[in-house]
Amino acid sequence: MKKQRRKKIEIRVYIVMAILVLIVSISSFSYALWTTEHKQTGESSITTGCFDIELEEGDAISLYNTYPIPDNAGLGSKGYKFTVKNKCTIAAKYTVKINKRSEYGNVNYEDYIKTYVDGQNIRTLSSLGNEGTLLTGVLGPASSEGASDSQRTYNLKMWLSSNYDHMATASESVSNYTVKLSVEANQISKTSTNLAEKIMANNEIKTGTPVFTKGEPPSSGGASSTGSGLFKGEDDNGASYYFRGDKTLINNYVHFANNYWRIVRINGDGTIRLILEDKLPTNYAFNTSYNERKYAGFTFDNTPCTNNSPCWSTHTSSNGSFTNSHNGSNSTIKTQLENWYNSNLSGKDSKIAYGTYCNDTSYGSGTDDDDSSSTMNYGARERLVGTNKGNPTLICPDPKDKNNTMRTYGGVYKLKIGLLSADEMNYAGLSYSSPNATSNNYLYKTYVWWGLSPRSFDSSYASVFDGGYGDLYYRNVSYTYGVRPVINLTTDILTTSGDGSANTPYEVQ
């Protein structure tokens, strides 16, 4: 019997990008390399030509002669970056679509081509529907003070699924596969049901700079204060809009999956970060072991978790399994969070995005060696407590040691569920030093709850920052404290009712 040979699929994906702002069109065409040509074809009722897209130079996405690969390998591929930028003086919403063009022979390759773009879950091209919608999002107005434009950077990845098992015949003709990627933008409507749009429409973006060394409130409380409200910052993916301060001045309640949550921020990839309003019924240690530096890691004994190669914990909803892309061991708290996810959120998996989480183990100060009797401080400690005090960041550093070698614990993660970093707590108004935030701060609790940021290895034990009582402090990782899970809702999440207040939270189904 003649043995059939599995044929490598020959699909080249040339992406044409266009952006529409009402009736303004800007196009870009790709052949072997990306080249751009911008054309204005009409007048915009917002501001002519004020919404833009920028393409990173480099090769077009190509699936030429590719083999089927597992999802973890696809997620680890380089992909292609593009930036959506709002130069308008008002906020705008946008939709990113893949306009599918063709299929070949008797095989629908769209059933086997996987896609991933920041802020969404892994999907096949065929699952995107006739419209081919990848994601939606909102961007605030460009700053009138000359600051950088509101923008968001995405990384689109495409690969051939490991489920592809087509035994190609010698007579089958496989041609190049072409898709068009488009970004459409319009003015935000206050009647929209998109949660991110609701948040942007219902909150004025504060233009002042908070005093991060002081708790909020009371550092500068009051309705006219620049210390409480919705502020703009920058994270790894662009403009992020975060809530800070007095709960009587902000409306950020969400009811989702039979639990109440607080909106922390709209992330730079357009997803919406939530923290559980209260803690889990049981307290847990961050790690049951404490006498080595690696126990400050969300995972440890793994290959380095970097910005270029983050540690993914991919979730399979059919069996509730979490798979670490870089191997290694889970911390105690990571395992407990994933168990809680499977028990409480697995039915909502399609609405929860893979978010970027920062377990920052970059070097800050002190003695960085293997001597367990020496003290070494991590990056967050320097930004929040040390010589660089008052300078939190939403951009996660690589886990470099003093000699710029990548550590094999902590770093940059892509997760379905995690914890807030100490920097995020500081942005929200918690402070390490007096005055601490009062009970009016929306994260304030009368108990200690774990954060995600390592503080130090102090002579004999690893410690991690925690929240509670309006204070940013730190504890031995082996102590048991409260756990407040953090998730990220997808960019296209809808709300059926509510205004974000305590009495009428945003309802998300």
SVG drawing of the C-alpha trace seen along z (x, -y; Angstrom):
<svg xmlns="http://www.w3.org/2000/svg" viewBox="-29 -72 57 74">
<polyline fill="none" stroke="black" stroke-width="0.4" points="0.0,0.0 1.3,-3.4 2.2,-5.4 0.8,-8.9 3.1,-11.7 2.0,-14.6 2.5,-17.7 3.7,-20.9 1.1,-23.6 2.2,-26.4 0.3,-29.5 1.7,-33.0 -0.1,-35.7 0.3,-39.2 -1.5,-41.6 -2.9,-44.9 -3.7,-47.3 -6.2,-50.1 -7.7,-52.4 -11.0,-54.3 -12.0,-57.3 -15.6,-57.9 -14.9,-58.6 -11.1,-59.1 -9.1,-56.1 -5.4,-55.4 -4.0,-52.4 -0.8,-50.4 0.3,-47.6 2.7,-44.8 4.7,-42.6 8.0,-41.1 8.6,-43.8 6.2,-46.3 5.9,-49.5 3.4,-52.3 1.4,-54.7 -1.0,-57.0 -4.0,-58.5 -6.7,-60.7 -9.9,-60.3 -12.4,-62.5 -13.0,-64.8 -13.5,-63.5 -16.2,-64.9 -13.7,-64.4 -10.4,-65.8 -9.1,-65.1 -6.4,-62.5 -6.1,-62.5 -6.4,-58.7 -3.5,-56.7 -1.9,-53.3 1.8,-52.5 3.4,-49.3 6.6,-47.9 9.2,-47.5 10.0,-43.9 8.8,-40.8 5.1,-40.3 3.6,-37.4 4.2,-34.2 3.1,-30.7 5.1,-29.5 6.1,-25.8 5.1,-25.7 4.4,-22.6 1.6,-22.2 2.7,-23.3 1.1,-23.3 -0.4,-26.5 2.4,-27.2 4.9,-27.3 2.6,-29.6 2.3,-31.9 6.0,-32.0 6.5,-33.0 7.6,-36.6 4.4,-37.7 3.9,-41.1 3.5,-44.4 1.2,-47.3 0.2,-50.4 -3.1,-52.1 -2.8,-55.8 -5.4,-58.5 -4.2,-62.0 -7.8,-63.3 -8.9,-65.7 -11.7,-63.4 -11.8,-59.7 -12.5,-57.2 -13.4,-53.5 -11.9,-51.2 -12.4,-47.6 -9.6,-45.4 -10.8,-42.9 -9.3,-40.3 -11.1,-40.3 -10.7,-36.8 -10.2,-36.5 -9.9,-32.9 -9.6,-29.2 -8.1,-26.6 -8.8,-23.1 -11.1,-20.9 -9.5,-22.0 -10.7,-25.0 -7.5,-26.2 -9.3,-28.7 -10.3,-25.9 -6.7,-25.2 -5.0,-28.6 -4.8,-29.8 -4.7,-33.5 -3.7,-35.4 -3.7,-39.1 -3.2,-40.9 -6.4,-41.2 -8.1,-38.1 -8.0,-34.4 -6.6,-31.9 -9.0,-31.4 -9.1,-29.9 -9.7,-32.2 -13.0,-30.4 -14.3,-31.2 -14.0,-35.0 -17.3,-34.9 -18.1,-36.8 -16.9,-40.1 -13.6,-38.6 -13.5,-40.7 -10.3,-40.3 -10.8,-42.9 -12.3,-46.2 -11.0,-48.9 -11.1,-52.6 -8.4,-55.2 -8.6,-58.5 -7.8,-61.9 -4.3,-63.0 -2.9,-65.2 -3.2,-68.9 0.0,-69.3 2.2,-67.9 2.6,-64.5 2.7,-61.3 -0.5,-60.4 -2.9,-57.9 -1.9,-54.7 -2.0,-50.9 0.5,-48.3 -0.6,-44.8 1.2,-41.7 -0.7,-39.5 0.5,-35.9 -0.7,-33.2 0.2,-29.6 -0.9,-26.2 -2.8,-24.2 -1.4,-20.9 -4.9,-19.6 -4.1,-19.8 -3.7,-16.3 -4.6,-16.6 -3.0,-14.0 -2.4,-16.0 -2.6,-14.3 0.0,-15.0 -2.6,-16.6 -3.8,-19.2 -2.9,-22.7 -2.1,-25.0 -1.7,-28.7 -0.8,-31.8 -3.3,-32.8 -4.1,-36.5 -5.9,-38.4 -6.6,-42.0 -6.4,-43.5 -8.4,-46.6 -8.9,-49.0 -12.1,-51.1 -12.6,-54.0 -15.5,-56.1 -16.5,-58.6 -17.6,-57.0 -21.4,-56.8 -22.6,-57.1 -25.3,-54.6 -22.8,-51.9 -22.9,-48.6 -19.1,-48.0 -17.7,-48.1 -14.5,-49.9 -16.5,-52.5 -18.8,-53.0 -15.9,-53.6 -14.4,-56.2 -17.7,-57.9 -18.6,-58.0 -15.3,-59.3 -13.3,-62.5 -9.6,-61.7 -7.6,-63.6 -4.7,-65.6 -2.7,-66.1 0.1,-63.9 -0.7,-62.1 1.7,-62.3 2.7,-58.6 4.6,-59.0 1.3,-59.8 -1.8,-57.7 -5.0,-58.8 -7.0,-59.9 -6.2,-61.9 -3.1,-63.5 -5.1,-65.9 -8.8,-64.8 -11.9,-66.5 -14.0,-66.5 -11.7,-68.9 -8.5,-67.0 -6.2,-65.6 -5.5,-62.8 -8.7,-60.8 -10.4,-59.7 -9.4,-58.1 -5.8,-58.8 -3.7,-58.0 -0.5,-56.1 1.7,-54.0 2.2,-50.2 4.0,-47.7 1.2,-48.1 0.6,-51.8 -2.1,-54.0 -3.6,-52.6 -6.4,-54.3 -6.4,-53.6 -8.6,-54.3 -7.0,-56.0 -8.2,-57.0 -11.4,-58.0 -14.2,-55.4 -16.8,-58.2 -15.5,-60.0 -15.2,-57.0 -17.6,-54.3 -15.7,-51.1 -17.9,-48.2 -18.5,-45.2 -20.7,-42.2 -19.3,-39.3 -19.5,-35.5 -21.5,-35.8 -18.9,-37.9 -18.3,-41.6 -15.1,-43.2 -13.4,-46.6 -12.1,-47.9 -8.4,-48.7 -7.6,-49.9 -8.1,-49.6 -4.8,-47.9 -2.6,-49.1 -4.0,-46.2 -7.6,-47.3 -8.5,-44.6 -10.1,-45.5 -8.3,-44.5 -10.5,-43.6 -9.6,-42.7 -12.0,-40.7 -13.8,-43.0 -13.1,-40.7 -10.6,-37.9 -11.0,-34.2 -12.5,-32.2 -9.2,-30.7 -5.9,-32.5 -2.8,-31.1 1.0,-31.5 2.6,-33.0 5.1,-30.1 5.3,-27.5 9.2,-27.6 11.0,-30.9 14.7,-30.4 15.9,-30.9 15.5,-33.9 13.6,-31.9 10.6,-31.6 9.7,-35.2 8.9,-33.9 5.3,-33.3 7.1,-30.3 10.7,-29.2 13.3,-26.8 12.1,-27.6 13.6,-29.2 13.6,-33.0 10.2,-34.9 11.1,-37.9 9.3,-40.5 10.4,-38.9 9.5,-35.4 6.9,-35.7 5.9,-32.7 2.5,-31.6 0.1,-29.5 -2.3,-28.4 -5.7,-27.2 -7.7,-24.4 -11.3,-24.9 -12.4,-21.4 -10.4,-19.8 -9.4,-22.7 -5.7,-22.3 -3.1,-25.1 0.2,-24.4 3.4,-26.4 5.2,-27.2 8.6,-27.5 8.2,-24.5 9.3,-25.2 7.4,-24.9 4.3,-26.9 4.3,-29.0 1.7,-27.9 -0.4,-31.0 -0.4,-30.4 -1.7,-26.9 -4.5,-28.1 -5.5,-30.9 -5.8,-28.4 -7.8,-26.0 -10.2,-28.8 -10.4,-29.8 -11.5,-26.3 -14.1,-26.2 -15.6,-29.7 -14.6,-31.1 -14.2,-28.2 -17.7,-28.8 -16.6,-32.4 -13.3,-31.4 -14.1,-33.0 -14.6,-36.4 -11.3,-36.3 -8.2,-37.3 -4.6,-36.3 -3.3,-39.4 0.3,-40.6 1.3,-40.2 4.6,-41.4 6.4,-39.4 9.3,-41.8 12.5,-40.1 14.9,-42.7 17.8,-43.8 17.3,-46.9 20.1,-47.1 22.1,-45.2 24.2,-42.0 23.1,-39.9 24.8,-36.6 24.0,-33.1 24.9,-33.9 21.7,-33.3 23.0,-35.7 23.1,-38.8 20.3,-41.2 19.2,-42.0 16.3,-44.3 14.2,-43.9 13.2,-46.6 9.8,-47.4 11.4,-48.1 13.6,-50.8 10.7,-52.4 8.3,-52.5 10.5,-52.7 14.2,-53.2 16.3,-55.8 13.8,-56.1 10.8,-56.4 7.6,-57.7 8.2,-56.4 6.0,-53.3 5.7,-51.9 3.2,-49.8 6.0,-48.6 7.4,-45.3 11.3,-45.0 13.0,-41.9 14.1,-39.7 17.8,-40.7 20.2,-40.2 23.1,-42.6 25.2,-41.1 22.3,-41.4 21.8,-37.7 18.1,-36.6 16.8,-35.0 15.0,-31.6 12.2,-32.8 9.7,-35.6 9.5,-38.1 6.9,-38.7 3.8,-36.4 0.8,-35.9 -2.0,-34.5 -5.7,-34.0 -5.6,-34.8 -3.0,-36.5 -2.4,-39.3 -1.9,-43.0 1.7,-44.3 2.9,-46.7 3.2,-49.4 -0.5,-48.9 -1.4,-49.3 0.6,-52.5 -1.1,-53.8 -4.4,-53.0 -3.5,-55.1 -1.9,-52.8 1.3,-54.1 4.3,-52.7 4.9,-55.8 2.7,-58.1 0.1,-59.3 -1.3,-56.0 -4.6,-55.8 -7.7,-56.1 -10.6,-53.7 -12.2,-55.7 -9.6,-54.2 -11.3,-51.7 -8.6,-49.0 -8.6,-49.6 -9.3,-46.5 -8.9,-45.8 -6.8,-42.7 -3.5,-41.9 -3.8,-40.6 -0.9,-39.5 0.5,-41.4 2.7,-40.0 5.9,-42.0 8.9,-40.7 10.3,-43.2 13.6,-41.6 15.6,-38.6 16.4,-39.8 19.2,-37.6 17.2,-34.4 13.7,-34.8 12.1,-36.0 9.4,-38.7 6.7,-40.0 4.7,-43.3 1.1,-43.2 -1.9,-45.5 -4.3,-46.2 -5.1,-49.0 -4.2,-51.6 -0.5,-50.6 2.0,-48.9 4.1,-46.7 5.9,-43.3 5.8,-39.9 7.7,-36.6 6.3,-34.6 5.5,-31.6 3.0,-33.6 -0.7,-33.0 -2.7,-36.1 -5.7,-37.0 -5.8,-36.4 -7.7,-38.8 -7.7,-37.3 -7.1,-39.5 -8.4,-38.8 -8.7,-40.7 -11.9,-40.9 -11.6,-40.8 -11.8,-44.0 -15.2,-43.2 -16.9,-42.5 -20.4,-44.0 -22.4,-45.3 -26.1,-44.9 -26.8,-47.6 -25.3,-49.6 -23.2,-52.7 -20.3,-51.3 -21.6,-52.6 -21.9,-50.4 -25.7,-50.3 -25.8,-49.7 -22.5,-48.0 -21.8,-47.3 -23.5,-44.0 -21.3,-41.7 -22.5,-38.3"/>
</svg>
